[in-house]
Amino acid sequence: MNKGYQIRRRIDHQVTEKLESMGYIVLRFWEHEINGNLNECVNKVTAKAGFQGS
């Protein structure tokens, strides 16, 4: 892994911890996940939000 990637991951982790401490639920998706299977990403969001899929 390159150093830039490691720094971004550490920052993402810190931001996630801060948001969760404020009561937010954090979901992260890679661009290829969204482009490759949008329905699965939407299902994860709706499941976390407590909605049932159709």
mmCIF entry with sequence, helices, sheets and N, C-alpha, C, O atoms, coordinates in Angstrom:
data_MODEL
# 
_entry.id   MODEL 
# 
_entity.id                         1 
_entity.type                       polymer 
_entity.pdbx_number_of_molecules   1 
# 
_entity_poly.entity_id                      1 
_entity_poly.type                           'polypeptide(L)' 
_entity_poly.nstd_linkage                   no 
_entity_poly.nstd_monomer                   no 
_entity_poly.pdbx_seq_one_letter_code       MNKGYQIRRRIDHQVTEKLESMGYIVLRFWEHEINGNLNECVNKVTAKAGFQGS 
_entity_poly.pdbx_seq_one_letter_code_can   MNKGYQIRRRIDHQVTEKLESMGYIVLRFWEHEINGNLNECVNKVTAKAGFQGS 
_entity_poly.pdbx_strand_id                 A 
# 
loop_
_entity_poly_seq.entity_id 
_entity_poly_seq.num 
_entity_poly_seq.mon_id 
_entity_poly_seq.hetero 
1 1  MET n 
1 2  ASN n 
1 3  LYS n 
1 4  GLY n 
1 5  TYR n 
1 6  GLN n 
1 7  ILE n 
1 8  ARG n 
1 9  ARG n 
1 10 ARG n 
1 11 ILE n 
1 12 ASP n 
1 13 HIS n 
1 14 GLN n 
1 15 VAL n 
1 16 THR n 
1 17 GLU n 
1 18 LYS n 
1 19 LEU n 
1 20 GLU n 
1 21 SER n 
1 22 MET n 
1 23 GLY n 
1 24 TYR n 
1 25 ILE n 
1 26 VAL n 
1 27 LEU n 
1 28 ARG n 
1 29 PHE n 
1 30 TRP n 
1 31 GLU n 
1 32 HIS n 
1 33 GLU n 
1 34 ILE n 
1 35 ASN n 
1 36 GLY n 
1 37 ASN n 
1 38 LEU n 
1 39 ASN n 
1 40 GLU n 
1 41 CYS n 
1 42 VAL n 
1 43 ASN n 
1 44 LYS n 
1 45 VAL n 
1 46 THR n 
1 47 ALA n 
1 48 LYS n 
1 49 ALA n 
1 50 GLY n 
1 51 PHE n 
1 52 GLN n 
1 53 GLY n 
1 54 SER n 
# 
_struct_asym.id          A 
_struct_asym.entity_id   1 
# 
loop_
_struct_conf.conf_type_id 
_struct_conf.id 
_struct_conf.pdbx_PDB_helix_id 
_struct_conf.beg_label_comp_id 
_struct_conf.beg_label_asym_id 
_struct_conf.beg_label_seq_id 
_struct_conf.pdbx_beg_PDB_ins_code 
_struct_conf.end_label_comp_id 
_struct_conf.end_label_asym_id 
_struct_conf.end_label_seq_id 
_struct_conf.pdbx_end_PDB_ins_code 
_struct_conf.beg_auth_comp_id 
_struct_conf.beg_auth_asym_id 
_struct_conf.beg_auth_seq_id 
_struct_conf.end_auth_comp_id 
_struct_conf.end_auth_asym_id 
_struct_conf.end_auth_seq_id 
_struct_conf.pdbx_PDB_helix_class 
_struct_conf.details 
_struct_conf.pdbx_PDB_helix_length 
HELX_P HELX_P1 AA1 LYS A 3  ? SER A 21 ? LYS A 3  SER A 21 1 ? 19 
HELX_P HELX_P2 AA2 GLU A 31 ? GLY A 36 ? GLU A 31 GLY A 36 1 ? 6  
HELX_P HELX_P3 AA3 LEU A 38 ? ALA A 49 ? LEU A 38 ALA A 49 1 ? 12 
# 
_struct_conf_type.id          HELX_P 
_struct_conf_type.criteria    ? 
_struct_conf_type.reference   ? 
# 
loop_
_atom_site.group_PDB 
_atom_site.id 
_atom_site.type_symbol 
_atom_site.label_atom_id 
_atom_site.label_alt_id 
_atom_site.label_comp_id 
_atom_site.label_asym_id 
_atom_site.label_entity_id 
_atom_site.label_seq_id 
_atom_site.pdbx_PDB_ins_code 
_atom_site.Cartn_x 
_atom_site.Cartn_y 
_atom_site.Cartn_z 
_atom_site.occupancy 
_atom_site.B_iso_or_equiv 
_atom_site.pdbx_formal_charge 
_atom_site.auth_seq_id 
_atom_site.auth_comp_id 
_atom_site.auth_asym_id 
_atom_site.auth_atom_id 
_atom_site.pdbx_PDB_model_num 
ATOM 1   N N  . MET A 1 1  ? 0.851   -1.187 0.000   1.00 0.00 ? 1  MET A N  1 
ATOM 2   C CA . MET A 1 1  ? 0.000   0.000  0.000   1.00 0.00 ? 1  MET A CA 1 
ATOM 3   C C  . MET A 1 1  ? 0.888   1.238  0.000   1.00 0.00 ? 1  MET A C  1 
ATOM 4   O O  . MET A 1 1  ? 1.943   1.276  0.632   1.00 0.00 ? 1  MET A O  1 
ATOM 5   N N  . ASN A 1 2  ? 0.433   2.231  -0.717  1.00 0.00 ? 2  ASN A N  1 
ATOM 6   C CA . ASN A 1 2  ? 1.232   3.445  -0.701  1.00 0.00 ? 2  ASN A CA 1 
ATOM 7   C C  . ASN A 1 2  ? 0.860   4.328  0.480   1.00 0.00 ? 2  ASN A C  1 
ATOM 8   O O  . ASN A 1 2  ? -0.215  4.191  1.065   1.00 0.00 ? 2  ASN A O  1 
ATOM 9   N N  . LYS A 1 3  ? 1.753   5.221  0.815   1.00 0.00 ? 3  LYS A N  1 
ATOM 10  C CA . LYS A 1 3  ? 1.579   6.047  2.008   1.00 0.00 ? 3  LYS A CA 1 
ATOM 11  C C  . LYS A 1 3  ? 0.325   6.934  1.912   1.00 0.00 ? 3  LYS A C  1 
ATOM 12  O O  . LYS A 1 3  ? -0.367  7.120  2.913   1.00 0.00 ? 3  LYS A O  1 
ATOM 13  N N  . GLY A 1 4  ? 0.028   7.475  0.739   1.00 0.00 ? 4  GLY A N  1 
ATOM 14  C CA . GLY A 1 4  ? -1.160  8.308  0.566   1.00 0.00 ? 4  GLY A CA 1 
ATOM 15  C C  . GLY A 1 4  ? -2.442  7.559  0.883   1.00 0.00 ? 4  GLY A C  1 
ATOM 16  O O  . GLY A 1 4  ? -3.350  8.091  1.521   1.00 0.00 ? 4  GLY A O  1 
ATOM 17  N N  . TYR A 1 5  ? -2.499  6.311  0.427   1.00 0.00 ? 5  TYR A N  1 
ATOM 18  C CA . TYR A 1 5  ? -3.669  5.474  0.698   1.00 0.00 ? 5  TYR A CA 1 
ATOM 19  C C  . TYR A 1 5  ? -3.822  5.241  2.198   1.00 0.00 ? 5  TYR A C  1 
ATOM 20  O O  . TYR A 1 5  ? -4.925  5.331  2.738   1.00 0.00 ? 5  TYR A O  1 
ATOM 21  N N  . GLN A 1 6  ? -2.714  4.943  2.862   1.00 0.00 ? 6  GLN A N  1 
ATOM 22  C CA . GLN A 1 6  ? -2.753  4.694  4.300   1.00 0.00 ? 6  GLN A CA 1 
ATOM 23  C C  . GLN A 1 6  ? -3.215  5.934  5.059   1.00 0.00 ? 6  GLN A C  1 
ATOM 24  O O  . GLN A 1 6  ? -3.973  5.820  6.022   1.00 0.00 ? 6  GLN A O  1 
ATOM 25  N N  . ILE A 1 7  ? -2.775  7.097  4.644   1.00 0.00 ? 7  ILE A N  1 
ATOM 26  C CA . ILE A 1 7  ? -3.183  8.343  5.292   1.00 0.00 ? 7  ILE A CA 1 
ATOM 27  C C  . ILE A 1 7  ? -4.685  8.564  5.105   1.00 0.00 ? 7  ILE A C  1 
ATOM 28  O O  . ILE A 1 7  ? -5.385  8.919  6.054   1.00 0.00 ? 7  ILE A O  1 
ATOM 29  N N  . ARG A 1 8  ? -5.179  8.355  3.880   1.00 0.00 ? 8  ARG A N  1 
ATOM 30  C CA . ARG A 1 8  ? -6.624  8.533  3.620   1.00 0.00 ? 8  ARG A CA 1 
ATOM 31  C C  . ARG A 1 8  ? -7.450  7.557  4.440   1.00 0.00 ? 8  ARG A C  1 
ATOM 32  O O  . ARG A 1 8  ? -8.507  7.924  4.955   1.00 0.00 ? 8  ARG A O  1 
ATOM 33  N N  . ARG A 1 9  ? -6.982  6.309  4.571   1.00 0.00 ? 9  ARG A N  1 
ATOM 34  C CA . ARG A 1 9  ? -7.704  5.317  5.381   1.00 0.00 ? 9  ARG A CA 1 
ATOM 35  C C  . ARG A 1 9  ? -7.765  5.743  6.843   1.00 0.00 ? 9  ARG A C  1 
ATOM 36  O O  . ARG A 1 9  ? -8.802  5.598  7.491   1.00 0.00 ? 9  ARG A O  1 
ATOM 37  N N  . ARG A 1 10 ? -6.668  6.264  7.357   1.00 0.00 ? 10 ARG A N  1 
ATOM 38  C CA . ARG A 1 10 ? -6.630  6.720  8.753   1.00 0.00 ? 10 ARG A CA 1 
ATOM 39  C C  . ARG A 1 10 ? -7.580  7.899  8.953   1.00 0.00 ? 10 ARG A C  1 
ATOM 40  O O  . ARG A 1 10 ? -8.285  7.971  9.960   1.00 0.00 ? 10 ARG A O  1 
ATOM 41  N N  . ILE A 1 11 ? -7.595  8.821  7.993   1.00 0.00 ? 11 ILE A N  1 
ATOM 42  C CA . ILE A 1 11 ? -8.508  9.969  8.087   1.00 0.00 ? 11 ILE A CA 1 
ATOM 43  C C  . ILE A 1 11 ? -9.951  9.489  8.019   1.00 0.00 ? 11 ILE A C  1 
ATOM 44  O O  . ILE A 1 11 ? -10.787 9.941  8.802   1.00 0.00 ? 11 ILE A O  1 
ATOM 45  N N  . ASP A 1 12 ? -10.258 8.577  7.091   1.00 0.00 ? 12 ASP A N  1 
ATOM 46  C CA . ASP A 1 12 ? -11.609 8.011  6.993   1.00 0.00 ? 12 ASP A CA 1 
ATOM 47  C C  . ASP A 1 12 ? -12.029 7.390  8.320   1.00 0.00 ? 12 ASP A C  1 
ATOM 48  O O  . ASP A 1 12 ? -13.159 7.577  8.769   1.00 0.00 ? 12 ASP A O  1 
ATOM 49  N N  . HIS A 1 13 ? -11.120 6.656  8.941   1.00 0.00 ? 13 HIS A N  1 
ATOM 50  C CA . HIS A 1 13 ? -11.417 6.018  10.225  1.00 0.00 ? 13 HIS A CA 1 
ATOM 51  C C  . HIS A 1 13 ? -11.718 7.069  11.296  1.00 0.00 ? 13 HIS A C  1 
ATOM 52  O O  . HIS A 1 13 ? -12.657 6.910  12.076  1.00 0.00 ? 13 HIS A O  1 
ATOM 53  N N  . GLN A 1 14 ? -10.934 8.126  11.333  1.00 0.00 ? 14 GLN A N  1 
ATOM 54  C CA . GLN A 1 14 ? -11.152 9.193  12.321  1.00 0.00 ? 14 GLN A CA 1 
ATOM 55  C C  . GLN A 1 14 ? -12.488 9.892  12.086  1.00 0.00 ? 14 GLN A C  1 
ATOM 56  O O  . GLN A 1 14 ? -13.219 10.183 13.032  1.00 0.00 ? 14 GLN A O  1 
ATOM 57  N N  . VAL A 1 15 ? -12.800 10.160 10.818  1.00 0.00 ? 15 VAL A N  1 
ATOM 58  C CA . VAL A 1 15 ? -14.072 10.816 10.485  1.00 0.00 ? 15 VAL A CA 1 
ATOM 59  C C  . VAL A 1 15 ? -15.236 9.911  10.865  1.00 0.00 ? 15 VAL A C  1 
ATOM 60  O O  . VAL A 1 15 ? -16.233 10.374 11.420  1.00 0.00 ? 15 VAL A O  1 
ATOM 61  N N  . THR A 1 16 ? -15.110 8.613  10.566  1.00 0.00 ? 16 THR A N  1 
ATOM 62  C CA . THR A 1 16 ? -16.164 7.658  10.917  1.00 0.00 ? 16 THR A CA 1 
ATOM 63  C C  . THR A 1 16 ? -16.390 7.639  12.423  1.00 0.00 ? 16 THR A C  1 
ATOM 64  O O  . THR A 1 16 ? -17.532 7.687  12.880  1.00 0.00 ? 16 THR A O  1 
ATOM 65  N N  . GLU A 1 17 ? -15.314 7.569  13.193  1.00 0.00 ? 17 GLU A N  1 
ATOM 66  C CA . GLU A 1 17 ? -15.454 7.566  14.649  1.00 0.00 ? 17 GLU A CA 1 
ATOM 67  C C  . GLU A 1 17 ? -16.140 8.836  15.145  1.00 0.00 ? 17 GLU A C  1 
ATOM 68  O O  . GLU A 1 17 ? -17.000 8.771  16.023  1.00 0.00 ? 17 GLU A O  1 
ATOM 69  N N  . LYS A 1 18 ? -15.771 9.980  14.598  1.00 0.00 ? 18 LYS A N  1 
ATOM 70  C CA . LYS A 1 18 ? -16.369 11.256 15.016  1.00 0.00 ? 18 LYS A CA 1 
ATOM 71  C C  . LYS A 1 18 ? -17.863 11.274 14.691  1.00 0.00 ? 18 LYS A C  1 
ATOM 72  O O  . LYS A 1 18 ? -18.682 11.638 15.535  1.00 0.00 ? 18 LYS A O  1 
ATOM 73  N N  . LEU A 1 19 ? -18.212 10.882 13.475  1.00 0.00 ? 19 LEU A N  1 
ATOM 74  C CA . LEU A 1 19 ? -19.624 10.880 13.080  1.00 0.00 ? 19 LEU A CA 1 
ATOM 75  C C  . LEU A 1 19 ? -20.441 9.905  13.927  1.00 0.00 ? 19 LEU A C  1 
ATOM 76  O O  . LEU A 1 19 ? -21.556 10.222 14.343  1.00 0.00 ? 19 LEU A O  1 
ATOM 77  N N  . GLU A 1 20 ? -19.885 8.719  14.181  1.00 0.00 ? 20 GLU A N  1 
ATOM 78  C CA . GLU A 1 20 ? -20.603 7.741  14.997  1.00 0.00 ? 20 GLU A CA 1 
ATOM 79  C C  . GLU A 1 20 ? -20.766 8.239  16.434  1.00 0.00 ? 20 GLU A C  1 
ATOM 80  O O  . GLU A 1 20 ? -21.782 7.965  17.073  1.00 0.00 ? 20 GLU A O  1 
ATOM 81  N N  . SER A 1 21 ? -19.777 8.962  16.940  1.00 0.00 ? 21 SER A N  1 
ATOM 82  C CA . SER A 1 21 ? -19.897 9.509  18.299  1.00 0.00 ? 21 SER A CA 1 
ATOM 83  C C  . SER A 1 21 ? -20.990 10.574 18.370  1.00 0.00 ? 21 SER A C  1 
ATOM 84  O O  . SER A 1 21 ? -21.500 10.882 19.447  1.00 0.00 ? 21 SER A O  1 
ATOM 85  N N  . MET A 1 22 ? -21.343 11.133 17.211  1.00 0.00 ? 22 MET A N  1 
ATOM 86  C CA . MET A 1 22 ? -22.409 12.133 17.140  1.00 0.00 ? 22 MET A CA 1 
ATOM 87  C C  . MET A 1 22 ? -23.762 11.487 16.845  1.00 0.00 ? 22 MET A C  1 
ATOM 88  O O  . MET A 1 22 ? -24.773 12.179 16.725  1.00 0.00 ? 22 MET A O  1 
ATOM 89  N N  . GLY A 1 23 ? -23.777 10.145 16.729  1.00 0.00 ? 23 GLY A N  1 
ATOM 90  C CA . GLY A 1 23 ? -25.025 9.431  16.521  1.00 0.00 ? 23 GLY A CA 1 
ATOM 91  C C  . GLY A 1 23 ? -25.331 9.063  15.079  1.00 0.00 ? 23 GLY A C  1 
ATOM 92  O O  . GLY A 1 23 ? -26.398 8.518  14.794  1.00 0.00 ? 23 GLY A O  1 
ATOM 93  N N  . TYR A 1 24 ? -24.416 9.351  14.170  1.00 0.00 ? 24 TYR A N  1 
ATOM 94  C CA . TYR A 1 24 ? -24.642 9.020  12.768  1.00 0.00 ? 24 TYR A CA 1 
ATOM 95  C C  . TYR A 1 24 ? -24.247 7.566  12.498  1.00 0.00 ? 24 TYR A C  1 
ATOM 96  O O  . TYR A 1 24 ? -23.388 7.003  13.176  1.00 0.00 ? 24 TYR A O  1 
ATOM 97  N N  . ILE A 1 25 ? -24.888 6.980  11.501  1.00 0.00 ? 25 ILE A N  1 
ATOM 98  C CA . ILE A 1 25 ? -24.506 5.666  10.994  1.00 0.00 ? 25 ILE A CA 1 
ATOM 99  C C  . ILE A 1 25 ? -23.733 5.924  9.710   1.00 0.00 ? 25 ILE A C  1 
ATOM 100 O O  . ILE A 1 25 ? -24.218 6.618  8.816   1.00 0.00 ? 25 ILE A O  1 
ATOM 101 N N  . VAL A 1 26 ? -22.546 5.374  9.620   1.00 0.00 ? 26 VAL A N  1 
ATOM 102 C CA . VAL A 1 26 ? -21.682 5.623  8.471   1.00 0.00 ? 26 VAL A CA 1 
ATOM 103 C C  . VAL A 1 26 ? -21.595 4.369  7.618   1.00 0.00 ? 26 VAL A C  1 
ATOM 104 O O  . VAL A 1 26 ? -21.221 3.301  8.104   1.00 0.00 ? 26 VAL A O  1 
ATOM 105 N N  . LEU A 1 27 ? -21.935 4.501  6.367   1.00 0.00 ? 27 LEU A N  1 
ATOM 106 C CA . LEU A 1 27 ? -21.779 3.432  5.380   1.00 0.00 ? 27 LEU A CA 1 
ATOM 107 C C  . LEU A 1 27 ? -20.840 3.950  4.303   1.00 0.00 ? 27 LEU A C  1 
ATOM 108 O O  . LEU A 1 27 ? -20.986 5.078  3.834   1.00 0.00 ? 27 LEU A O  1 
ATOM 109 N N  . ARG A 1 28 ? -19.901 3.145  3.923   1.00 0.00 ? 28 ARG A N  1 
ATOM 110 C CA . ARG A 1 28 ? -18.960 3.542  2.876   1.00 0.00 ? 28 ARG A CA 1 
ATOM 111 C C  . ARG A 1 28 ? -19.037 2.536  1.736   1.00 0.00 ? 28 ARG A C  1 
ATOM 112 O O  . ARG A 1 28 ? -19.095 1.325  1.953   1.00 0.00 ? 28 ARG A O  1 
ATOM 113 N N  . PHE A 1 29 ? -19.036 3.064  0.523   1.00 0.00 ? 29 PHE A N  1 
ATOM 114 C CA . PHE A 1 29 ? -19.068 2.239  -0.676  1.00 0.00 ? 29 PHE A CA 1 
ATOM 115 C C  . PHE A 1 29 ? -17.964 2.686  -1.618  1.00 0.00 ? 29 PHE A C  1 
ATOM 116 O O  . PHE A 1 29 ? -17.723 3.880  -1.791  1.00 0.00 ? 29 PHE A O  1 
ATOM 117 N N  . TRP A 1 30 ? -17.303 1.719  -2.220  1.00 0.00 ? 30 TRP A N  1 
ATOM 118 C CA . TRP A 1 30 ? -16.338 2.020  -3.268  1.00 0.00 ? 30 TRP A CA 1 
ATOM 119 C C  . TRP A 1 30 ? -17.117 2.318  -4.545  1.00 0.00 ? 30 TRP A C  1 
ATOM 120 O O  . TRP A 1 30 ? -18.221 1.811  -4.747  1.00 0.00 ? 30 TRP A O  1 
ATOM 121 N N  . GLU A 1 31 ? -16.533 3.137  -5.391  1.00 0.00 ? 31 GLU A N  1 
ATOM 122 C CA . GLU A 1 31 ? -17.180 3.502  -6.654  1.00 0.00 ? 31 GLU A CA 1 
ATOM 123 C C  . GLU A 1 31 ? -17.524 2.261  -7.476  1.00 0.00 ? 31 GLU A C  1 
ATOM 124 O O  . GLU A 1 31 ? -18.601 2.193  -8.069  1.00 0.00 ? 31 GLU A O  1 
ATOM 125 N N  . HIS A 1 32 ? -16.620 1.278  -7.518  1.00 0.00 ? 32 HIS A N  1 
ATOM 126 C CA . HIS A 1 32 ? -16.893 0.080  -8.319  1.00 0.00 ? 32 HIS A CA 1 
ATOM 127 C C  . HIS A 1 32 ? -18.062 -0.726 -7.754  1.00 0.00 ? 32 HIS A C  1 
ATOM 128 O O  . HIS A 1 32 ? -18.744 -1.424 -8.504  1.00 0.00 ? 32 HIS A O  1 
ATOM 129 N N  . GLU A 1 33 ? -18.302 -0.641 -6.447  1.00 0.00 ? 33 GLU A N  1 
ATOM 130 C CA . GLU A 1 33 ? -19.452 -1.330 -5.859  1.00 0.00 ? 33 GLU A CA 1 
ATOM 131 C C  . GLU A 1 33 ? -20.754 -0.685 -6.341  1.00 0.00 ? 33 GLU A C  1 
ATOM 132 O O  . GLU A 1 33 ? -21.710 -1.378 -6.688  1.00 0.00 ? 33 GLU A O  1 
ATOM 133 N N  . ILE A 1 34 ? -20.773 0.621  -6.356  1.00 0.00 ? 34 ILE A N  1 
ATOM 134 C CA . ILE A 1 34 ? -21.964 1.350  -6.793  1.00 0.00 ? 34 ILE A CA 1 
ATOM 135 C C  . ILE A 1 34 ? -22.205 1.116  -8.280  1.00 0.00 ? 34 ILE A C  1 
ATOM 136 O O  . ILE A 1 34 ? -23.326 0.832  -8.701  1.00 0.00 ? 34 ILE A O  1 
ATOM 137 N N  . ASN A 1 35 ? -21.143 1.238  -9.066  1.00 0.00 ? 35 ASN A N  1 
ATOM 138 C CA . ASN A 1 35 ? -21.282 1.046  -10.513 1.00 0.00 ? 35 ASN A CA 1 
ATOM 139 C C  . ASN A 1 35 ? -21.602 -0.395 -10.873 1.00 0.00 ? 35 ASN A C  1 
ATOM 140 O O  . ASN A 1 35 ? -22.328 -0.647 -11.834 1.00 0.00 ? 35 ASN A O  1 
ATOM 141 N N  . GLY A 1 36 ? -21.067 -1.345 -10.109 1.00 0.00 ? 36 GLY A N  1 
ATOM 142 C CA . GLY A 1 36 ? -21.249 -2.756 -10.434 1.00 0.00 ? 36 GLY A CA 1 
ATOM 143 C C  . GLY A 1 36 ? -22.533 -3.370 -9.922  1.00 0.00 ? 36 GLY A C  1 
ATOM 144 O O  . GLY A 1 36 ? -23.074 -4.291 -10.534 1.00 0.00 ? 36 GLY A O  1 
ATOM 145 N N  . ASN A 1 37 ? -23.026 -2.862 -8.793  1.00 0.00 ? 37 ASN A N  1 
ATOM 146 C CA . ASN A 1 37 ? -24.234 -3.451 -8.223  1.00 0.00 ? 37 ASN A CA 1 
ATOM 147 C C  . ASN A 1 37 ? -24.944 -2.427 -7.343  1.00 0.00 ? 37 ASN A C  1 
ATOM 148 O O  . ASN A 1 37 ? -24.913 -2.513 -6.116  1.00 0.00 ? 37 ASN A O  1 
ATOM 149 N N  . LEU A 1 38 ? -25.572 -1.477 -7.981  1.00 0.00 ? 38 LEU A N  1 
ATOM 150 C CA . LEU A 1 38 ? -26.259 -0.404 -7.276  1.00 0.00 ? 38 LEU A CA 1 
ATOM 151 C C  . LEU A 1 38 ? -27.353 -0.941 -6.357  1.00 0.00 ? 38 LEU A C  1 
ATOM 152 O O  . LEU A 1 38 ? -27.534 -0.443 -5.246  1.00 0.00 ? 38 LEU A O  1 
ATOM 153 N N  . ASN A 1 39 ? -28.077 -1.950 -6.818  1.00 0.00 ? 39 ASN A N  1 
ATOM 154 C CA . ASN A 1 39 ? -29.166 -2.495 -5.997  1.00 0.00 ? 39 ASN A CA 1 
ATOM 155 C C  . ASN A 1 39 ? -28.670 -3.021 -4.658  1.00 0.00 ? 39 ASN A C  1 
ATOM 156 O O  . ASN A 1 39 ? -29.320 -2.826 -3.631  1.00 0.00 ? 39 ASN A O  1 
ATOM 157 N N  . GLU A 1 40 ? -27.525 -3.685 -4.664  1.00 0.00 ? 40 GLU A N  1 
ATOM 158 C CA . GLU A 1 40 ? -26.980 -4.201 -3.415  1.00 0.00 ? 40 GLU A CA 1 
ATOM 159 C C  . GLU A 1 40 ? -26.625 -3.054 -2.461  1.00 0.00 ? 40 GLU A C  1 
ATOM 160 O O  . GLU A 1 40 ? -26.859 -3.155 -1.257  1.00 0.00 ? 40 GLU A O  1 
ATOM 161 N N  . CYS A 1 41 ? -26.070 -1.980 -2.992  1.00 0.00 ? 41 CYS A N  1 
ATOM 162 C CA . CYS A 1 41 ? -25.742 -0.814 -2.169  1.00 0.00 ? 41 CYS A CA 1 
ATOM 163 C C  . CYS A 1 41 ? -27.005 -0.185 -1.582  1.00 0.00 ? 41 CYS A C  1 
ATOM 164 O O  . CYS A 1 41 ? -27.044 0.168  -0.404  1.00 0.00 ? 41 CYS A O  1 
ATOM 165 N N  . VAL A 1 42 ? -28.025 -0.053 -2.408  1.00 0.00 ? 42 VAL A N  1 
ATOM 166 C CA . VAL A 1 42 ? -29.293 0.509  -1.939  1.00 0.00 ? 42 VAL A CA 1 
ATOM 167 C C  . VAL A 1 42 ? -29.900 -0.389 -0.874  1.00 0.00 ? 42 VAL A C  1 
ATOM 168 O O  . VAL A 1 42 ? -30.428 0.102  0.124   1.00 0.00 ? 42 VAL A O  1 
ATOM 169 N N  . ASN A 1 43 ? -29.830 -1.705 -1.074  1.00 0.00 ? 43 ASN A N  1 
ATOM 170 C CA . ASN A 1 43 ? -30.357 -2.640 -0.081  1.00 0.00 ? 43 ASN A CA 1 
ATOM 171 C C  . ASN A 1 43 ? -29.635 -2.502 1.252   1.00 0.00 ? 43 ASN A C  1 
ATOM 172 O O  . ASN A 1 43 ? -30.268 -2.579 2.305   1.00 0.00 ? 43 ASN A O  1 
ATOM 173 N N  . LYS A 1 44 ? -28.330 -2.301 1.224   1.00 0.00 ? 44 LYS A N  1 
ATOM 174 C CA . LYS A 1 44 ? -27.574 -2.116 2.464   1.00 0.00 ? 44 LYS A CA 1 
ATOM 175 C C  . LYS A 1 44 ? -28.011 -0.845 3.186   1.00 0.00 ? 44 LYS A C  1 
ATOM 176 O O  . LYS A 1 44 ? -28.143 -0.830 4.410   1.00 0.00 ? 44 LYS A O  1 
ATOM 177 N N  . VAL A 1 45 ? -28.232 0.215  2.421   1.00 0.00 ? 45 VAL A N  1 
ATOM 178 C CA . VAL A 1 45 ? -28.672 1.482  3.025   1.00 0.00 ? 45 VAL A CA 1 
ATOM 179 C C  . VAL A 1 45 ? -30.058 1.331  3.625   1.00 0.00 ? 45 VAL A C  1 
ATOM 180 O O  . VAL A 1 45 ? -30.285 1.729  4.767   1.00 0.00 ? 45 VAL A O  1 
ATOM 181 N N  . THR A 1 46 ? -30.986 0.761  2.871   1.00 0.00 ? 46 THR A N  1 
ATOM 182 C CA . THR A 1 46 ? -32.355 0.629  3.379   1.00 0.00 ? 46 THR A CA 1 
ATOM 183 C C  . THR A 1 46 ? -32.420 -0.337 4.551   1.00 0.00 ? 46 THR A C  1 
ATOM 184 O O  . THR A 1 46 ? -33.207 -0.124 5.473   1.00 0.00 ? 46 THR A O  1 
ATOM 185 N N  . ALA A 1 47 ? -31.617 -1.388 4.540   1.00 0.00 ? 47 ALA A N  1 
ATOM 186 C CA . ALA A 1 47 ? -31.580 -2.319 5.678   1.00 0.00 ? 47 ALA A CA 1 
ATOM 187 C C  . ALA A 1 47 ? -31.070 -1.614 6.923   1.00 0.00 ? 47 ALA A C  1 
ATOM 188 O O  . ALA A 1 47 ? -31.626 -1.790 8.007   1.00 0.00 ? 47 ALA A O  1 
ATOM 189 N N  . LYS A 1 48 ? -30.022 -0.824 6.780   1.00 0.00 ? 48 LYS A N  1 
ATOM 190 C CA . LYS A 1 48 ? -29.461 -0.107 7.935   1.00 0.00 ? 48 LYS A CA 1 
ATOM 191 C C  . LYS A 1 48 ? -30.460 0.932  8.450   1.00 0.00 ? 48 LYS A C  1 
ATOM 192 O O  . LYS A 1 48 ? -30.512 1.211  9.648   1.00 0.00 ? 48 LYS A O  1 
ATOM 193 N N  . ALA A 1 49 ? -31.241 1.494  7.551   1.00 0.00 ? 49 ALA A N  1 
ATOM 194 C CA . ALA A 1 49 ? -32.236 2.501  7.928   1.00 0.00 ? 49 ALA A CA 1 
ATOM 195 C C  . ALA A 1 49 ? -33.502 1.857  8.492   1.00 0.00 ? 49 ALA A C  1 
ATOM 196 O O  . ALA A 1 49 ? -34.369 2.554  9.019   1.00 0.00 ? 49 ALA A O  1 
ATOM 197 N N  . GLY A 1 50 ? -33.613 0.537  8.386   1.00 0.00 ? 50 GLY A N  1 
ATOM 198 C CA . GLY A 1 50 ? -34.761 -0.167 8.951   1.00 0.00 ? 50 GLY A CA 1 
ATOM 199 C C  . GLY A 1 50 ? -35.919 -0.338 8.000   1.00 0.00 ? 50 GLY A C  1 
ATOM 200 O O  . GLY A 1 50 ? -37.026 -0.661 8.431   1.00 0.00 ? 50 GLY A O  1 
ATOM 201 N N  . PHE A 1 51 ? -35.692 -0.128 6.701   1.00 0.00 ? 51 PHE A N  1 
ATOM 202 C CA . PHE A 1 51 ? -36.740 -0.319 5.712   1.00 0.00 ? 51 PHE A CA 1 
ATOM 203 C C  . PHE A 1 51 ? -36.617 -1.702 5.090   1.00 0.00 ? 51 PHE A C  1 
ATOM 204 O O  . PHE A 1 51 ? -35.516 -2.244 4.994   1.00 0.00 ? 51 PHE A O  1 
ATOM 205 N N  . GLN A 1 52 ? -37.722 -2.266 4.676   1.00 0.00 ? 52 GLN A N  1 
ATOM 206 C CA . GLN A 1 52 ? -37.729 -3.554 4.006   1.00 0.00 ? 52 GLN A CA 1 
ATOM 207 C C  . GLN A 1 52 ? -37.658 -3.338 2.514   1.00 0.00 ? 52 GLN A C  1 
ATOM 208 O O  . GLN A 1 52 ? -38.291 -2.423 1.989   1.00 0.00 ? 52 GLN A O  1 
ATOM 209 N N  . GLY A 1 53 ? -36.893 -4.169 1.819   1.00 0.00 ? 53 GLY A N  1 
ATOM 210 C CA . GLY A 1 53 ? -36.844 -4.102 0.352   1.00 0.00 ? 53 GLY A CA 1 
ATOM 211 C C  . GLY A 1 53 ? -38.109 -4.652 -0.253  1.00 0.00 ? 53 GLY A C  1 
ATOM 212 O O  . GLY A 1 53 ? -38.860 -5.385 0.391   1.00 0.00 ? 53 GLY A O  1 
ATOM 213 N N  . SER A 1 54 ? -38.337 -4.286 -1.507  1.00 0.00 ? 54 SER A N  1 
ATOM 214 C CA . SER A 1 54 ? -39.554 -4.775 -2.174  1.00 0.00 ? 54 SER A CA 1 
ATOM 215 C C  . SER A 1 54 ? -39.283 -6.015 -2.985  1.00 0.00 ? 54 SER A C  1 
ATOM 216 O O  . SER A 1 54 ? -40.195 -6.556 -3.609  1.00 0.00 ? 54 SER A O  1 
# 
